[in-house]
């Protein structure tokens, strides 16, 4: 998942002030808080001094015989954690030990020891360095049910912060092999936040992707099952532990692939078929845009196949009526004409509508989030653009990453640029606040989703 910066929510009470002057003032102030992420724009604080990773204490719980065997084989390293259990056979306790160079706790490896006659231990195999050069990364292990799990935490990784590699002895082979991988990324601060997890079985190729937006809508948890091609066996001692080494097994699905298969409400289906014949629903979200409890609906519509080359994806806003019917309130202009092949998401929450497009090319991943809401002076159901956020995220083969985020408040003119880089496991962040001219109101109806037409708000002109 690409981490942009979240649009914080507006409290419903901001739209119901008892005194009109205070209510009219509340929207700009609230939108400023909504788009700033913390309520106020402020100059960037001085860069903190990078903290060194604190050395973990030496693991003193190892059997003495195991400590001796490790000292003979890895004299320049010290144990920082271990797990014991039945890995290969049921009548012997094996050991998996995390070792790091003396004086540090990063650049760890994992050694597997087996018990021998007389209570002695020998080193059966050992891994390559698991996260070379990454000081914030941590490695832990456990042995359970004849499986060795190596858990790797990469707090600076833009793709997956937690990855678990599972190893076992397959088909009575005497070599420890990779048999599965799981990865997880918690919900971040992108405009439509969700967590993402993947679990892939390398023995049968079964893969499960899980998208979970439980914080905003518990009903939006989705599982997507697929299969990957089987690989030749990967030995424990030759595996690189880099996520890129398992690209098919850890490849994310586009968010649009998780769209629910259940039908739209009958009233919505009837209206859409009448007003947009042949159009296909690509994404949708239901929630309250005007009053609490309303079931308004935002729908992304792909054009009918016979609509012609000029037809484009659009967004239709349907407002719930007291009698249970729906009324077409607004239809946007082209949504993907300037972003061919983009993945589109929509979300209605806290009386605001967010439309987000995601595209990937050689420069990286581009995310644009548009936020619409009604002001007290607008007609019922009329939404205007109140904020735009653009994200460019890229990642190198070595694991370094770069992210540039623009956030602009179209009500107040406040703009915040954020540059965040991760190089050699270190995170650097710089912020820059500025102002842009306030535009006349831009309505959702007929709006063309083209960041180039919001040049001042989306321009990346900050170089620290």
N, C-alpha and C positions, 0 to 999 in steps of 0.2 A: 504494500500500500504505500501512496505517496503522501508524505506528511506536509500539508500546507499549514494554514493557521485557522482555527475554528472560528465561526461566527457565533459568539455567545448569544444566549437567548434573551428576549425581552420579556419582562414581567407583564402579565396581562393588565395589571393595575395602571400601567403607564398610559393606557389608552382610555382610562375611565376617570380622569381627574375631575373633581367637583368644580374647580374654578377654571374657566376656559383659558385665561392667560397662562396658567401653570400647565394646562394640558397641551397648549400649543408649543410651549417651550420644551415639554417632555420628550417629544419625538426626536429633535436634533440631538439632545443630550443623550437619549437612550441609544440612538444609532451610533453616536460617537463611542459609547461604551461597547456596543455590540461589535464594532469593527476594530477597535483598538486591542481587544483581548484582555485589557485590564482596566478599562474605563477612562484612561487618559493617555494622550501622547506625551512623551517626554524625551529629552535628549538621552542618547545612549550612555550608560554608565561606563566608567573606565574599565578596560579589559582586565578581568581578574588574572592573577598569576596562576598559570596551569599547575594544578596539584599533581604531585607524583603519586602513583598507585602505591598504597600502603602494603607492605609485605605481610602476607598471612603467616601466622605462627607455624612452625614445623609440626606436622602430625606426629604426636608421640604415642598414638594408640596402636601402632603396628606391632605384630609379634616380633620378638627379637630376631628370630631366624629370617624373617622377611626383610627387616631393616638391614641385616648383614648382607643378604643377597643383593639388595638394591645398592648398598654402599660399594660393593665390589664392581657392579656393572655401571652405576651412574654416580661416580664419586663427586662430580661437580654439581649435583642436583640434590634438592631436599624434598621430602614428601609433604604435601599440603592438604591431602585428603585421601580417603580410601573407602572401599566397600568390599565386603566378603560375601560369598554365597556359592551355590552350586551352579557352575557355568557349563562345564562339559559333562560331568557325571554326578550322580546323586550322592556318592559316598566320599566326596572330597570337597573341602572348602577352598575355593580359588580366591585370589585377591586381585582387585584392580586398584592401582595407586596412581594418584595425580602427582607428578613431579615437576618442580620448577627449578631453574638455575639458582644457585646460592645467591642470596641477597635480593631476590625478587620473587613475585608470585605470578607474573605473566610468562609468556613463551612456554607454556606447560606442555608436557607429554603425558601419556597414560601407559603404564607398564602393567602387564598381566602376569601374575605369579601363580604357580601351581604347587601344591604340597607334595612332598616326596616322603621317602622312608625316614623314620626317626624324627618326624616333625620339621624337617628342613624344607626350605622353599627354593625354587629356581625360577628365573625369569623366562617365561615361555615366549613372550612377544612384547613388542612395544610400538607405540604409534610415532608418526611424524609430529613435529611441532604443530599444535592445534590452531593457534591464532597468532602467528608470528607478528611481533611488533605492536600488538594491540594491548596497551596497558590496562584499559578498563575492562577488557574481556576476562571472564572467569570460566573455569572448567570444573565440573563435578562429575562423579560417576556413581552408579549403583548396579548391583547384580541381583536379578530376581527372575525366577522362572526360566533359568537357562539362557537369559539374555543379559548382555552387558550394554548398559545405556550410558552414553557420554553426552552430558548436557553442556551446551556452550551458550553463554550469555554474551551478546554483542550489543551493548547499549547504544552504540553509535550507528548501527546498521540501519539504513533506510528501508530495507526489505523485511528482514526477520530478526527480531531481537533475541528470540529463544529458538535454538535448534537442538534437537536430540537425535543422535545417531545410534542405531541399535545394531548390535553384533551378536552372532551366534555361530554354533557349529552345525552346519547344514549337511544333510545327506550323509551322516556318519563320517564326514571329512574331519581331519585333524587340524584344519586351519580355521582360524576365526574369521568370519566373513560378515560383510555388511548385509543386513536383512531388512532394514526399514529405516525411515527417516520421518520425523515430524518437525514442523516449524510453526511458529506463532508470532504474530505482531499485534500488540494491544491497540485498541482504538486510539488514534493519534489526534492531532488537532487540524485535520483537513476539514473543509467546509461541510462535508457529509461524513461524519466520523463513523467508523466501523472497525471492528477487529477482524483479522484474517488468520486462518490456520489451515495447514495442509498436513495430511498424513498419507504416506505412500509405502506400500509393502513391496520390497524388491524381490520377493520370492514369487509372487503371482501377478505383480503389476497393478494391483488395485490402488486407486488414488481417491481421496476424499478431500474436497476443498470446503471450508466452512466460512461463511460470511455472517458476522454477528453484529447487529446494530442495536443491541439490547438496551443501551443507555437512552436511545431516542424512541425506540419502538420494539418491545419484546417480541412482537410477531414477525419481525423481519429476519430472524435467524434462518439461514438457508444452508443446506448441504448439497453439494454437487458431486456426483460420482462419475469417475472416468477410469481409463486404463492407460498405462505407459508401457512401452516396449521393455521386455526383460533384458537385463545386461548380463554379460559374463560376470562370474563371481568377483567381488572386490575384496581383497585381503585387508585385514585390519592394519597390518604394518606398512602397507603401501598407500593407504587412503590419505588424501590431503586435507580433509575436514573443511574444505572451502565450499560454501553454498553453490558456487558456480560449477563445481564438479558434478552436481546433480541437477543440472538445469531443467530437464524434463520433469523430474520428480518434484521439483519445487517451483514449477512455473505457475504463476497466478492465472486464474480465469478472469476475463473481463467482468466487471460488476453486472453488466447487462445480462450475463448468462444466468444470474441468480434470480431474475425476475420471476415472481410467482406465476404458476400455471393456472391458478383458479380464475374463473371468469370474473369480469367486471360486474358491478351491479347492473341489473337489467335496465334501469333507467339510463345509465351511462352508455351501455351498449346500443340502445335504441337511438339516443341522441347522436352518438359518434357515427353510426352507420348512415344516418340521415344527412348530417352535415359534412362528413368526410368519407364518402363512399369508397371502399377499397383500401383505406388506410390501415396500417398495422400498428398496434400498440407496442412500443419499444420499452417504455418505462412509465411508472406512475407512482403517485403518492396521494394519500387521503388524509385529511386533517382539517382543523379549524383555522380558517383565515380571517373570519369576521367575528364570530361569537363562539364562546366555549360550547363544545358538544356538536358543532356543525360538522358535516361530513363532506366538505368541499373536495374537489378532485383535480389534480394536475396530471395531464397525460401527454407523453411525448409520442407523436404520430409520424411514422414513416409514410411517404407518399404511396399511393396505389401504383402498381407495376405499370399501368398504362397511362400514368399521369404526365409523361413527357420528361425530357432532359432537364427542364427548368424547375421541376418540382423539387421540393426540399422537405426535410424533416422540420416539423413545427411543434409548438407546445400549445395545448388547448386547456383553458381554465374553466372548469364546470363548478357552479355554485349550487349547493343544496337548497331546495325550497321547502317551505313548511309542509307542503303536501307530499313530500317524499320524492318529488321529481328533481331534475337538474336543469339549470339554465346555463347556456354558453355565455360566459362573461367576457372572455378575451381570447384572441388567437395571436400568437406571436408571429414575427417574421421568420426568415430562415434561421434555423438553429445550428446546422452543421455545414452550411455552404462554405464557410471559411475554415472548416475543421473537418474535412472529409475523413470518414472512418473513425471519428471520435466516439468514445464511449460516453453515454449521457446518463446522468442520474438526476432525479428530482426528489425533493423532500419538503413536505409541509410540516412545520412544527412551530409552536408558539406564535401563531399568526404571522408567520413569515414563510416565503417560498424561496428555496435555494435551487438553482439550476447549475449543475456542474458538468463540464466537459473535460475529458481526459484523452490526450493523444501522446503517442510515443514515436520519436524519430531518432536520427543519428545524434542529435544534440542532447537528448534526454527525454524526460517525461514532462509534458506540459499540462497543467491543471488550471482551469479558469472557473471561478465560482461567482455567479451573479445572484444577488439577494434582492428580493422584491417584497414590498409591504405597502399597506395603505396608511396615509396620514389622516388626521382628523378632518381635514378639509376635502378629502377625496370622496367621490361618489361611492356608494356601497359596492364592494367587489372590485373596485379599480385599484390596481397595484402599480407602483412606480419603482424604478431602480433606486435603491438606497446605498448599495455597496457593491464593489467588485474586488475580487482577490485573484491574483495570478501567481502561479508557482512554476518554476523551472527546476527540476531535480535531475541530477545526473550522478552516475557512479562509475568509477574506473575498475579495471580488472583486479587491481590490488586491494580493493575494498574501500578506497577513499571516496568521498561523496561531496557534492556541492548542491546547495539549494538557495535559490533567490526567490523571495516572497514579497509581493507588492500588495498592500491593502489600502483601499481608498474609500473614504466616506463621502458619498455624493451629496449628502445633506449639509455637512459642515465644511467640506473641502479638505479635511485632514487626511494625510497620506503617511503611511509608514512602510519603509523598505527594510527588509531583514535579509542579511546574508549569513548563511550558516554552512561552514565547511567542516569536514572530518578528514584529517590527514594523519596517517600513521597512528590511528586510534585516539587522536586528540580532537576535541570539538572546539571550534572557534565561532563565535556569534557576534555580529555587529548590527546595530540598528540605526536608522536615520529617519527622523520625523521632518516632514515638510508640509506645504499647503499647495493646493491647486485651486483654480477658479471654480466656483460653484456653478453648475449648469442649470438651465431650466429643467423642470421635471421631465423625466423620460418614462413614458408609460410602457407597461408590458405589452399592451396591444400593438402589434406591428413591429416590435423591437427586433432588430437583427443582432444576433449574438456574435458580434465582431469586435474583439478587443482593440483592433486598430482604430475604430471610431471613438475609442475612449483613450486617446493617445496620452494625454496628460496624466490620467489616472493609472495607466498600466505601463508607462514607459520605465524601463530599467536604466536609470541614469545615475545610479549611486555606485561609486567606486571608493571603497575605504582606503 
